[in-house]
């Protein structure tokens, strides 16, 4: 980073956090892709906004555009006495660990990463469980017997989505054809809709007719490609069914909004793992996709959901078992 870039970064942070300190004012730090990515970050934003609407109180926020900003933003907020400070995304783990150690009297929360400190709540999700359900739906909706997956950054967490999705599809059809691509290996993979569209088009050309995107803002390109090709797509994190009604088969909802809302209400130090049983993940059914989901599809998916919650169906967690290779 050049001296000019460092000065620009410092100025940007100072401007974003320049308002007077407010005791116990919560703060949220969105990661690459921004709070309006229509997916992961936006779910966090929705949770913060819900808290603001219900309490009538303000909160601090910052959108990361450069990796160096992660620690600086948290440190500035901590110096102002913001409490709790919530980091969105696994990539904020190391910076939150550092700042939380330096400010032991403040409370912190991190989504998608575990920071084992007494003043930190680590909120993780059982994405494989929700992905299993939408994998079932993809297999049932497919007319070609081929379904696809487009991931964002190639990391174990996104492989976890893919692994659950594949298990669900094979649960319905053991002979289902599966195509999978990752967008990239750097954080820019979360915000590359053009590349997402290209990967989806390639999969459609190979016979895929339903594709699940777990790729943040990149997914927008996947969904557009599905609409243009007359295929089906599955959204992620937020309920994205409304983006292209009639094309979006469903969305694998990950309740990051609830995680942020609850953290703002009060951090509970330790690890919180949210799956189907806890209401942390699910599939989305609303007026935008109701015509695509047949009564039989809903019956089978709801039955599997109940069996997963009851422990009758065991969905393999890629990050625990390193399966689906």
N, C-alpha and C positions, 0 to 999 in steps of 0.2 A: 504494500500500500504506500503511495506517495505521500509526501507531507501535505500536499493540497487535498488529497482524499481524506487524510486524517482530520484536517481542519473542517472539511465539509461534513464529515461524519459527526464530529463533536458539535458543530453548529446545529445540525439537524436534530440531534438528541436534546440539546439544550432548549431548542425552540419547542420541541414536542412536550418537554417536561417542565416548562418554564412557569406554569401557574403556581400560586402559593401552595404550600404543603397543607394537607388536610389530614388530621389524625385518623388513622384506621381506614383510609380511603383505599379500596381494592384496586388492583391493577392487573391488566392482562396484556401479554406480549404475544402477538400473532407471528407466525413464522413465514417463511418464503411462500409467495403466492398471494398473500394479502387477505384481509378480512372479508373481501367480497369475491372469493374464489368459487362461490356457489357450492362448496363442498366442506372440507375439513375445518378450515379457518372460519368460514362463515357460520358453521354450527357453534363454534366457540363464541363468536360475536353475538349470535342470537341468544345464547345463555346469559351473556353479560347484559344485553339490552333488556332481557326479561327481568333480571335483578334490578336494573335501574328503574324500569317502569313500576315495579311493585314497591320499591322502597322510596322512590323519588330522589335518590342520591346519585351523585356522579361517580365515575370511575376513571382511572387513568388507562391509557392504551398506547401501544406502539406497534407498528408494522415493520418487521425486519426486512431490509433490502440487501443487507450485507452481513455475512457471518460474524464480523467483528462487532456488530451492534448488539448481539445477544447478551453478552456479559455487561457491556456498558449501560444498556437500557435498564437491566435489572438492578445494577448498582446505583444508578441515578434514582430509580424509584425507591429503593431501600433507604437511601440517604434522606429522602423526603419523608420517610416513615410510612410509605404505602404498605398496607397489610389487609388481606394477603396479596402476594404477588404470584400470578399464575402464568406459567410458561406453556405454550401450545406446541406440542410436537417433540419427538424423541431427540431431535438435534439440539434442543435447548437444555438437555440433561446436564452436560458438563458445566455449563456456565451457571445454571441454577444451583448446582452443588457447591460451586465456589462462593457464590454470593450468600447462599443460605448459611454456610459455615461462618462467614464474616458478620452475619447479622442474626445471631441465634435467638434473639428475642422476637423476631418477626416470623410470621407464618408464610409458607410457600406451598404451591401445588404445581405438579408437572403432569401433563397428559402424554401417555404413550412411552413413559420411561420410569424407571425406579431409581430414586435417590434415597438411600437408607439413612436419613437423618431425622432426629427427633422433632424437628420443626417443619417437616415436609410431608405432604400427602402425595403419594404416587398413584395416579389413576390410570389403570390399564384396562383393556377391553378384550373380550373373547371373540375377536373378529371372525375366527374360524367357524363359530356357531352360526352367526348370521349369514356368513357366506355359504354355508352348507344349504341353508334354506333357499337362497336365490339360485344356487347351483341346481337344486331340484327343479325350480321353476323354469330355468333356462332349458333343461333337458326335456321337460314336459311341453314347452312351447316350441321347441325346435322341430322343423319339418324335414331338415336335411340330416339330422343326427350328428351335427357338428356345432359345437359352441366355442366361444373364444373368451380370452381374458387379456386386458391391457393394463399393465401396472405402471406406476409412476417411477420413482427412483428404485433401483434394484437393491432392496434391503430385506432382511429377514421378515420384518413386519408386513411388507407387501406380499412376500411369499406365503405368509400366513393366510391372507385373504385368498390367494390363488389355491392353496392347499385345501381349504375348507370348501371352496367353490367346486373344485374337482371331485371331492368326496361326495358332495350333494348331487352332482350331475351323474356320477357313476352309481349312486344309490338308486336312482330312477332307471338308468340305462347303463349297465356294465360295459356295453360296447360303444358308448358315446365317443365321438371324436373330439379332441381337445386341442386348441391352438392357444399359445400364450406368448406374449411379448412384453418386455419392459421398455419404458421410454428412454431411460438413461441411467447414469451412475452418479450424477451430481444433482444438487437441489433444483437446478433449472428444469429437471424432469417433471416437477410438479406444475409447471406453468408453460406448457408447450402444446397448445391445442392443435396446431398444425401437424406436429409429429403424431399426436394421438389419432388424428383423422387418417393419416397415411397408414398407420399400423392397422386401424380398423378396416380400411378399404382392402388392404392386403389379405386380411383374414376373410373378409366377405368373398373375395375373389377365389379363395380356396374352398368355399362351400359353407363357411360359418354363417349362421343366420341369427344368432343371439350372442351379444358380447357384453361382458361385465368389465367396467372400468373402475379400477381402484387407483386413481392417478391425480387426485386433486383437481386443479384447474385444467389440466391436460384432458380430463374426461369430457370437457365441453366439446372438444373436437371429435371425440369418439361418438358422442351422441348425435352431433350434426351429421356425421358420416352415415350413421345408421338411418337417420331420417331420410337423407338423400338417396340411400340405396334401398329403401323400403324394408329394412331389417329391424330387429329389436335390440334395445340396449338396456342395461341395468345400471342405475346410478349408485352412488356410494356416499357414506357419512351423513349428509343432509338428505332429506326427501327431495329428490330431483325429478320426480314424476311430472311435475308441471312444465319442465323445460321443453319437452316435445310430446304433448299428450297423444296417445295412440301409437307412439314408438317406444316409449319407456315402459318396459314390461313391469319393472318394480325398482326399488332402491334398497340397498342394504344400509339401513339406518344405524348409525353409530352415535349414541347420545352424548356427544361432546358438549352439547348445549347444557344438558343436565349436570354434567361434571363441573362446568364452569359456574353455573348457577349455584350449585351446592357448595362449591369452594368459596364463593363470594359470601355465602351465608355463614360459613364457618369451616375452616380447615380441620380435618380429622387426621392427624399424623399417622403414617403407616401406609400399607398398600391396599388399594381398593380395586378389585378385579370384577368387572361388570360384563355379564353375559346375558343370555336369554332369560334366565331365572331372575336376574336383578333388573331386567328391563333396559340393559345397557346396549343391546343390539336387537335388531328385528328386521322384518321385511315390511315395506310400505305398501299399503292398499288404500286408495282414495278414488275420488271421482275421475282422476286423470288416467288411471290404468284399470279401472273396474271392468271394462269391456274385454280386456286382454287376459284377465285372470278368470278362468272357468271355475265353476263350483267344485269340480273334481280336483283341480290344481290346489285350490284353497284348502279343501278337505285333507289332501295328502300332506301338504306343507304344515298345516296346523297340527296334524297327528304327529309328524316328525318333530315339530317344535316341542310338543308335550313330552315326547319320548326322550328328547335331549335333556330337557329340564329334569325329567324323572331318572335320568341316568341309564335308560334302556338303549339309547343310541350314543355311542362314544365317538365324538368328532376329534380326530387327531389334530393337535396343535403343532404346527410346523416348528415353532420356536422352542418347543419342549422336546419333541421327538425327532425333529429334523427329517420328517417324512416328506412324501410327495416330490422327491428328487427326480 
